[in-house]
């Protein structure tokens, strides 16, 4: 996306986050990303999408770290 882009579609957001469009719809339903309706389409605020993506990635990294910690101390079945 170029710096001039301020909004994107659900399909573009799904591609950016590497998730399904259904997942993006659920996130929007939960109001975790700023968006608006125009002609029945959801237009997603690009800055809000980027912020959500960064927060999501950080949580995934933290969860992976916990998983490895639990493996090291023998609390994981894997």
Rosetta constraint file for C-alpha pairs under 8 A:
AtomPair CA 1 CA 5 HARMONIC 6.35 0.50
AtomPair CA 5 CA 46 HARMONIC 7.23 0.50
AtomPair CA 6 CA 45 HARMONIC 6.04 0.50
AtomPair CA 6 CA 46 HARMONIC 5.19 0.50
AtomPair CA 6 CA 47 HARMONIC 7.25 0.50
AtomPair CA 7 CA 43 HARMONIC 5.87 0.50
AtomPair CA 7 CA 44 HARMONIC 5.11 0.50
AtomPair CA 7 CA 45 HARMONIC 4.64 0.50
AtomPair CA 7 CA 46 HARMONIC 4.89 0.50
AtomPair CA 8 CA 12 HARMONIC 6.00 0.50
AtomPair CA 8 CA 13 HARMONIC 6.54 0.50
AtomPair CA 8 CA 43 HARMONIC 5.58 0.50
AtomPair CA 8 CA 44 HARMONIC 5.16 0.50
AtomPair CA 8 CA 45 HARMONIC 6.77 0.50
AtomPair CA 8 CA 46 HARMONIC 6.33 0.50
AtomPair CA 9 CA 13 HARMONIC 6.16 0.50
AtomPair CA 9 CA 41 HARMONIC 7.75 0.50
AtomPair CA 9 CA 42 HARMONIC 6.42 0.50
AtomPair CA 9 CA 43 HARMONIC 5.21 0.50
AtomPair CA 9 CA 44 HARMONIC 6.09 0.50
AtomPair CA 10 CA 14 HARMONIC 6.07 0.50
AtomPair CA 10 CA 21 HARMONIC 6.10 0.50
AtomPair CA 10 CA 24 HARMONIC 6.50 0.50
AtomPair CA 10 CA 25 HARMONIC 7.26 0.50
AtomPair CA 10 CA 42 HARMONIC 6.66 0.50
AtomPair CA 10 CA 43 HARMONIC 7.13 0.50
AtomPair CA 10 CA 44 HARMONIC 7.10 0.50
AtomPair CA 11 CA 15 HARMONIC 6.28 0.50
AtomPair CA 11 CA 21 HARMONIC 5.87 0.50
AtomPair CA 12 CA 16 HARMONIC 6.15 0.50
AtomPair CA 13 CA 17 HARMONIC 6.14 0.50
AtomPair CA 13 CA 21 HARMONIC 7.84 0.50
AtomPair CA 13 CA 24 HARMONIC 7.09 0.50
AtomPair CA 13 CA 44 HARMONIC 7.64 0.50
AtomPair CA 13 CA 49 HARMONIC 7.24 0.50
AtomPair CA 14 CA 18 HARMONIC 5.67 0.50
AtomPair CA 14 CA 19 HARMONIC 5.02 0.50
AtomPair CA 14 CA 20 HARMONIC 5.51 0.50
AtomPair CA 14 CA 21 HARMONIC 5.25 0.50
AtomPair CA 14 CA 23 HARMONIC 7.73 0.50
AtomPair CA 14 CA 24 HARMONIC 6.09 0.50
AtomPair CA 15 CA 19 HARMONIC 6.54 0.50
AtomPair CA 15 CA 20 HARMONIC 7.77 0.50
AtomPair CA 17 CA 53 HARMONIC 6.38 0.50
AtomPair CA 19 CA 23 HARMONIC 6.42 0.50
AtomPair CA 19 CA 24 HARMONIC 7.33 0.50
AtomPair CA 20 CA 24 HARMONIC 6.62 0.50
AtomPair CA 21 CA 25 HARMONIC 6.19 0.50
AtomPair CA 22 CA 26 HARMONIC 6.29 0.50
AtomPair CA 23 CA 27 HARMONIC 6.33 0.50
AtomPair CA 24 CA 28 HARMONIC 6.14 0.50
AtomPair CA 25 CA 29 HARMONIC 6.04 0.50
AtomPair CA 26 CA 30 HARMONIC 6.25 0.50
AtomPair CA 27 CA 31 HARMONIC 6.35 0.50
AtomPair CA 27 CA 32 HARMONIC 5.61 0.50
AtomPair CA 27 CA 33 HARMONIC 6.83 0.50
AtomPair CA 28 CA 32 HARMONIC 5.95 0.50
AtomPair CA 28 CA 33 HARMONIC 5.80 0.50
AtomPair CA 28 CA 34 HARMONIC 7.52 0.50
AtomPair CA 28 CA 35 HARMONIC 7.28 0.50
AtomPair CA 32 CA 52 HARMONIC 7.44 0.50
AtomPair CA 33 CA 44 HARMONIC 7.26 0.50
AtomPair CA 33 CA 45 HARMONIC 7.35 0.50
AtomPair CA 33 CA 48 HARMONIC 5.55 0.50
AtomPair CA 33 CA 49 HARMONIC 5.98 0.50
AtomPair CA 33 CA 52 HARMONIC 6.70 0.50
AtomPair CA 34 CA 44 HARMONIC 6.16 0.50
AtomPair CA 34 CA 45 HARMONIC 5.51 0.50
AtomPair CA 34 CA 48 HARMONIC 5.82 0.50
AtomPair CA 34 CA 49 HARMONIC 7.60 0.50
AtomPair CA 35 CA 42 HARMONIC 6.46 0.50
AtomPair CA 35 CA 43 HARMONIC 5.42 0.50
AtomPair CA 35 CA 44 HARMONIC 4.20 0.50
AtomPair CA 35 CA 45 HARMONIC 5.45 0.50
AtomPair CA 36 CA 42 HARMONIC 5.64 0.50
AtomPair CA 36 CA 43 HARMONIC 5.34 0.50
AtomPair CA 36 CA 44 HARMONIC 6.59 0.50
AtomPair CA 37 CA 41 HARMONIC 5.44 0.50
AtomPair CA 37 CA 42 HARMONIC 4.65 0.50
AtomPair CA 37 CA 43 HARMONIC 6.15 0.50
AtomPair CA 38 CA 42 HARMONIC 6.45 0.50
AtomPair CA 38 CA 43 HARMONIC 7.05 0.50
AtomPair CA 44 CA 48 HARMONIC 7.76 0.50
AtomPair CA 44 CA 49 HARMONIC 7.05 0.50
AtomPair CA 45 CA 49 HARMONIC 6.21 0.50
AtomPair CA 46 CA 50 HARMONIC 6.24 0.50
AtomPair CA 47 CA 51 HARMONIC 6.22 0.50
AtomPair CA 48 CA 52 HARMONIC 6.13 0.50
AtomPair CA 49 CA 53 HARMONIC 6.10 0.50
AtomPair CA 50 CA 54 HARMONIC 6.24 0.50
AtomPair CA 51 CA 55 HARMONIC 6.24 0.50
AtomPair CA 52 CA 56 HARMONIC 6.00 0.50
AtomPair CA 53 CA 57 HARMONIC 6.07 0.50
AtomPair CA 54 CA 58 HARMONIC 6.20 0.50
AtomPair CA 55 CA 59 HARMONIC 6.27 0.50
AtomPair CA 56 CA 60 HARMONIC 6.25 0.50
AtomPair CA 57 CA 61 HARMONIC 6.24 0.50
AtomPair CA 58 CA 62 HARMONIC 6.21 0.50
AtomPair CA 59 CA 63 HARMONIC 6.07 0.50
AtomPair CA 60 CA 64 HARMONIC 6.13 0.50
AtomPair CA 61 CA 65 HARMONIC 6.24 0.50
AtomPair CA 62 CA 66 HARMONIC 6.32 0.50
AtomPair CA 63 CA 67 HARMONIC 6.20 0.50
AtomPair CA 64 CA 68 HARMONIC 6.31 0.50
AtomPair CA 65 CA 69 HARMONIC 6.16 0.50
AtomPair CA 66 CA 70 HARMONIC 6.13 0.50
AtomPair CA 67 CA 71 HARMONIC 6.26 0.50
AtomPair CA 67 CA 76 HARMONIC 7.63 0.50
AtomPair CA 68 CA 72 HARMONIC 6.22 0.50
AtomPair CA 69 CA 73 HARMONIC 6.41 0.50
AtomPair CA 70 CA 74 HARMONIC 6.02 0.50
AtomPair CA 70 CA 75 HARMONIC 4.96 0.50
AtomPair CA 70 CA 76 HARMONIC 5.59 0.50
AtomPair CA 71 CA 75 HARMONIC 5.87 0.50
AtomPair CA 71 CA 76 HARMONIC 4.95 0.50
AtomPair CA 71 CA 77 HARMONIC 7.84 0.50
AtomPair CA 71 CA 78 HARMONIC 7.19 0.50
